[in-house]
Amino acid sequence: MQAVGTSRSLTLADVTIRLEGRMLLSISATVMPGEVLTVMGPSGSGKSTLLAFAGGFLDPAFDVSGRILIGDRDLTEIAANRRHAGILFQDPLLFPHLSVGGNIVFAIPAAVKGHKKRRELAEEALEQVGLAGFFDRDPETLSGGQKARVALQRVLVSTPEFLLLDEPFSKLDAALRQQMRELVFSKAKAAGLPTILVTHDGADAAAAGGRLIEVGTEEKA
Ligand SMILES: Nc1ncnc2c1ncn2[C@@H]1O[C@H](COP(=O)(O)OP(=O)(O)OP(=O)(O)O)[C@@H](O)[C@H]1O
């Protein structure tokens, strides 16, 4: 199963993030379908908080203004579970109580009915990333790279409308990092998903091939 993608752009409209009265970050950008927008900046400049705002899981400690839209649909007041965001973090965060396949089946939308059909889709998703036959494995027995691929497919089978990537490659060794970059960006592009990538690694930005916005590089009032 491939992520459906909607060929709709993602817009961050005049988003400002403040913490305890201090401006951390301000950004306005439209990310086109299949485009990866990279956001870089110093530690503590609010990059993860920006993704939390976009994903709808912002900590109330932050004072945020601005809006997020997918196409012309305003998501700002929409609950996280209804935003259709696909999110990858540094850690794959696989559910340890589910098998590898169970992790994927869990993410397939409920509209896809039938145990057999759901299992087939999960098996196909695993096969696409070189993990045929891994359905019944315990996630704890997988290597870091294998876990990362399961996490990616778990996101894509959920048919997200956009991707939020928070340093998803930083814990992989150099060779795997390059492979995962290629895999993630090629799938995001193929599915037409607007993607925001937060990273400290310029090589991630180069591989993403899209625009780069640097935040937190100047004093802000
Ligand atoms: N729940 C919270 N309550 C108060 N302050 C917080 C909370 N979460 C994060 N912060 C602070 O908000 C600031 C922005 O954090 P954020 O994680 O968005 O930065 P970042 O740019 O992603 O940093 P890094 O590059 O180190 O991951 C930091 O100073 C952080 O300490």
The ligand as an ORCA input file, in Angstrom:
! r2SCAN-3c Opt
* xyz 0 1
  N       7.205     21.453     27.657
  C       8.050     22.483     27.684
  N       7.903     23.474     28.591
  C       8.755     24.514     28.624
  N       9.804     24.638     27.775
  C       9.996     23.686     26.874
  C       9.136     22.553     26.758
  N       9.574     21.779     25.746
  C      10.682     22.403     25.238
  N      10.931     23.535     25.910
  C      11.982     24.520     25.599
  O      11.569     25.194     24.437
  C      12.691     25.508     23.606
  C      12.457     24.977     22.217
  O      12.500     23.553     22.243
  P      12.524     22.683     20.902
  O      12.630     21.255     21.335
  O      11.399     23.063     20.026
  O      13.895     23.159     20.237
  P      14.680     22.529     19.013
  O      15.068     23.675     18.119
  O      13.909     21.427     18.391
  O      15.967     21.966     19.742
  P      16.943     20.740     19.371
  O      17.614     21.144     18.098
  O      17.884     20.693     20.527
  O      16.091     19.508     19.236
  C      13.896     24.919     24.313
  O      14.521     25.978     25.017
  C      13.315     23.908     25.264
  O      14.114     23.771     26.409
*
